[in-house]
Amino acid sequence: METNVRKQYNQMAALYDRVWSRYVAKTLAFLKDWAQLSPTSTVLDVACGTGTFERLVLREHPTQSIVGIDLSEKMLDIAQQKCRAFPNVSFQKASVAALPFADRNFDVIVSASALHYFDDPIAALIEMKRVLKPDGELVILDWCKDDWLCRLYDFALKRFDPAYRQCYTQVEFHSFLGAAGFQIRRATRVRLTLAWELMVATAKPIALGDRSYEG
């Protein structure tokens, strides 16, 4: 699956920002506002694409420390060009299944419109938890299958897009977070364009001995 994702996004990288400009602008601006990043936080962006989220954050906090990872080398090339003036931002090719970082390394991990590509969502969330500090936050934004249009897209993409895996309902998404050892602090569903309803959640690692869960 990751090979298909990398191939597809390498092919579309040059046109990605133009073709998806409205969707990307609305979803990532929402994610930035929702995440409420502290300027001193060290941030990991999983599936960073062409670096639009990084550029949005840097406009407000030019010294924000951010690492972006993605499977597509060509998307990363564009991201590096966008943020070349900021030495505190770096990009590298990496898989969410095996993050090349030490344990407990980041204050915040964000990921937008990527969960539906993960081969194993729970394993991916567990790996993100590994590199997140015990008091850190995970912020995930993705398509919501509770919406009838997303169910239609899901049906079609499973049949015609070899890079696509599936999207999930909000209940499924929350259950993944709980199974991976996270406690949800805030969550909602939001329609940012007529064509897409999304779900977002901010979650924190559950401390040993505390298995409470807010779904």
N, C-alpha and C positions, 0 to 999 in steps of 0.2 A: 504493500500500500504506500509506504513512504517513497519508494522509487517512482510510483505513478504521480504522487503529489509533486515531487521535485521536478520531474519531467514537464508536467503541465504548467507549473509556475515559472519555470525557466523559459518556456515557450511564450508565455503571455506577459513576461516582466516588462518589456518595453512599452506595452500599451495599458498595463494594469491601472496606473493612476488615472489615466484618461477615461477608460471604460467604466471603472468603478468609483469615479471621483465623488459622486453624491453619497453613495453608500458609505464609503470609507470616511469621508469628512464628517458625516452625521454620527456614525457609530463610534469613531475614535474620539470625537469631541465629547460625546456622552460618557465614554469610558474615562477620559481624563477628569471630567467634573465629578463623576461618581467615585473614583479612586481617592480623590483628595490627598494626593501625595505630599508628604512633608519634603521640603527642599533638601533635607539632609538624608533622606532615605536612599539606600542602594537598591535599584530596581532591576528586575529581570523581566524582559518582554519575550514571551514564548510565542513563536510564529509571528515575528515582527514585520514580515513583508518588506515593503519599501521604506520603512522608517518614518511613516507619517505620524504615528503616535509619539515617537521620540521628538520630532520637530515641534509638535504641538506643546509638549511639556517644556521643551527648551525655550520656547518663546516667553514663558512665564518664569522659569527657573533655569537660567543658562548654565548653572553649575551642577545640575542634577546628575548624579552618577547612574548611568543606565547601561545595561548589556542587552543587546537584542540577538536572538537566535532564530534561525530559519533553516529549512531544508534546501531552499533554492539559492544557488550561488548568484544568479543574475538579479534576483530581488535584493539580495544583500549588497550587491555592487551599487544599486541605486540608493539604498539606505545609507551607505557610507558616503556617497556623494552629497546627499541631502544634509548630512550632519558632520561634514568634514571639518568645519570650523570649531568643533567642540571636542577637545581631547578627553573629556570625561565620559564620552559615549563610545562604545565599541560594538562591533557586530561580528558574529561568527556562525559558521555552518554547524548545526548540531541538531540532534533528535531529542524530543521530549522523553523518549524512552530511556535515554542514557545521557543525562546532562553532564557536561564536562566541568563541573564545579564542585568545590568542597562542600561538605555538610554545613548547614546552618550559615549560609553565606549572604543571603539577601533579606532585606527588610520587607520588600513587597515583590510579589510576582503577579504580573498581569498577562492575560491572554484573550485575544478578541477573534471571534469567528474562526476558531481552529478546532474546537472540541469535536466537531462533526467529521474531522479527518483522522482523529486518533484511533489507532488499531485497538487499543485497550484503554479506555478512559480512566478506569480506576488505577491501573498501573502507572499511567501518566501523572495522575494526581498524587500518587504516593511518591513518585520521583520528584515532583515539584515540592512536596512537603519536606523531602530530605534536604534540599538546598535552601529551605526557608528557615529563618531564625524562629525560635520557639514563640516569640512574641510578635512574629511577622504576620502579614496579611496576604491572602490569595484573592485575586479579583478575576473572575471569569465572566466573559460576555459571549453568548452564542445564540444561534437560532433556536426558537422555541416551537417544538412540534405540537404543542397544544393549539396552535393557530392552524386553521384549515389550509391557508396558503402554504405554510411550511410543510404540512403533510403532503400537499400536492408536489412541491419541489422535491421532497424526500423520495416520494414514489418515482418521480422521473429521473432524478440524479442517480439513484441506485441502479437504474437500468442503462443509463447513457453516459455516465461519468466514471471512468475507471479509478479516478483519484478519490472519489467520495466514499465515505463509509455510511454514516447515518446521523440524523439529528435526534434530539431527545425531548421528552416532555420535562416540565419543570420538576415533577415528582422524581423522575428518573435521575435528572441532574443532581438534585439534592441528595438522593440516595447514594450516588457515586461519591459525593463529598463526604458523607458520613462514613461510608465504607473505607475511604482513604484516610480517615482520622482527622477530619476537619469539623469544626463547629461553625455553622452559618450565623453571621452577625447581622447582615442586611441582605435582602433579596427582593427582586421585583420582576415584573414583565413590562416591556415597553415597546411601543410601535413608533419607530423613528422615520419610517417611510411607509407609503401605502402597501408596498410589496412585502415588507418583512416585519415580523414581530420577533423580538429578542428577549432573552432572559439574562439576568445578571445577578451575581452573588458575590459578596465579600465574606470570606471565611478565615478562621484562625485555626492553627493546629491545636488539637485537643491535648492537654497535658496528661501525663501518665496518671492514671487513677481517676480521671474525670471523663466519663463517657457520655456526658449530657449532650444533647443534640437539638438544635433549633431548626426544624424543617419548614 
